[in-house]
Amino acid sequence: MIFIVGGLWAAFEIFVALIKYQIYLNFDALQILIGAGLFRRSRGWRTCALVVLWIKMISGPIGLALLAFVDGPLEVNLFGKTVGYASKWMAGIALATFWFTLAFWQYWVLTRPNVRQIFGIDGKQGSQLV
């Protein structure tokens, strides 16, 4: 469900940009497909979800490290309009921690033994190959 909500939010951002005659590519909209595939218990979409989660868990700390190169406070935008400013370190650490924790929890859920069984993965497949 989290994948679908994230994908719908990204699609909404794309739509808002189009209304303003702007082109805004947000590949997070593909999460709608991932979420739908997870609901159908598709092994392929589960693998895709795990790859996306790894990318998110790796890119968060990298983004936080890149804040060292930003001067001054961060501009906070909502639908393309500036609504305020935030300390780069407070905002960066808070956002990176939140997104990393969410991605890690999703990864943990998708790799639990009972969830793997739902997708038809029993963990013994490697030993059954002849």
C-alpha positions in Angstrom: 0.0 0.0 0.0 2.9 2.4 0.7 4.2 1.9 -2.8 0.8 2.8 -4.3 0.5 5.9 -2.1 4.0 7.0 -3.0 3.3 6.4 -6.7 0.0 8.3 -6.5 1.7 11.3 -4.8 4.4 11.3 -7.6 1.7 11.1 -10.3 -0.1 14.0 -8.6 3.1 16.1 -8.6 3.5 15.4 -12.3 -0.1 16.4 -13.0 0.3 19.6 -11.0 3.4 20.5 -13.1 1.6 19.8 -16.3 -1.2 22.2 -15.3 1.5 24.8 -14.9 2.8 23.9 -18.4 6.0 22.4 -16.9 7.5 19.0 -17.6 8.4 17.1 -14.4 9.6 13.6 -14.5 9.2 11.6 -11.3 10.0 7.9 -11.7 8.4 7.3 -8.3 5.1 7.2 -10.2 6.2 3.7 -11.2 5.6 2.6 -7.6 1.9 2.3 -8.5 2.8 -0.7 -10.7 5.0 -2.1 -8.0 2.2 -1.9 -5.4 -0.3 -3.5 -7.8 2.2 -6.3 -8.5 2.7 -6.9 -4.8 -1.0 -7.1 -4.3 -1.1 -9.8 -7.1 1.8 -11.6 -5.2 4.1 -11.4 -8.2 7.6 -12.5 -7.6 9.0 -10.2 -10.3 7.4 -7.1 -8.8 8.6 -8.2 -5.3 12.1 -8.3 -6.7 11.6 -4.9 -8.3 10.3 -3.5 -5.0 13.4 -4.9 -3.2 15.7 -3.2 -5.8 13.9 0.1 -5.4 14.2 -0.2 -1.6 17.9 -0.8 -1.8 18.3 2.2 -4.0 16.4 4.3 -1.5 18.4 3.0 1.4 21.7 3.8 -0.4 20.7 7.2 -1.8 19.4 8.6 1.5 22.8 8.7 3.2 24.4 9.9 0.0 22.0 12.8 -0.2 22.7 13.6 3.4 26.4 13.7 2.7 25.8 16.0 -0.3 24.2 18.6 2.1 27.7 19.5 3.1 28.0 21.3 -0.2 24.8 23.3 0.2 25.2 26.9 1.5 22.6 28.4 3.8 19.2 27.0 4.8 17.1 24.7 2.6 14.2 26.2 0.8 10.9 24.2 1.6 8.6 24.0 -1.4 5.1 22.7 -1.7 3.8 22.3 -5.2 6.5 24.6 -6.6 5.9 27.4 -4.1 8.3 28.3 -1.3 6.6 27.9 2.0 9.6 28.5 4.2 13.2 27.6 5.1 14.7 25.0 7.3 18.2 24.3 8.7 19.9 22.1 6.2 21.2 19.7 8.9 18.0 19.4 10.9 15.8 18.9 7.8 18.3 16.6 6.1 18.8 14.4 9.1 15.1 14.2 9.8 14.2 13.4 6.2 17.0 11.0 5.7 16.2 9.1 8.9 12.5 9.0 8.1 12.9 7.7 4.5 15.7 5.3 5.4 13.6 3.8 8.3 10.6 3.5 6.1 12.5 1.8 3.3 14.3 -0.5 5.8 11.0 -1.5 7.4 9.5 -2.3 3.9 12.5 -4.3 3.0 12.3 -6.2 6.3 8.6 -7.0 5.7 9.2 -8.2 2.2 12.1 -10.5 3.3 10.4 -12.1 6.3 9.9 -15.9 5.9 6.1 -15.8 6.1 5.9 -13.0 3.4 8.4 -14.9 1.2 6.0 -17.9 1.4 3.1 -15.7 0.2 5.2 -15.0 -2.9 6.0 -18.7 -3.3 9.6 -18.4 -2.1 10.5 -20.9 0.6 14.2 -20.3 1.0 15.2 -23.9 0.1 15.2 -23.3 -3.7 19.0 -22.9 -3.9 19.5 -26.4 -2.4 17.0 -28.0 -4.7 18.9 -27.3 -7.9 20.6 -30.3 -9.3 
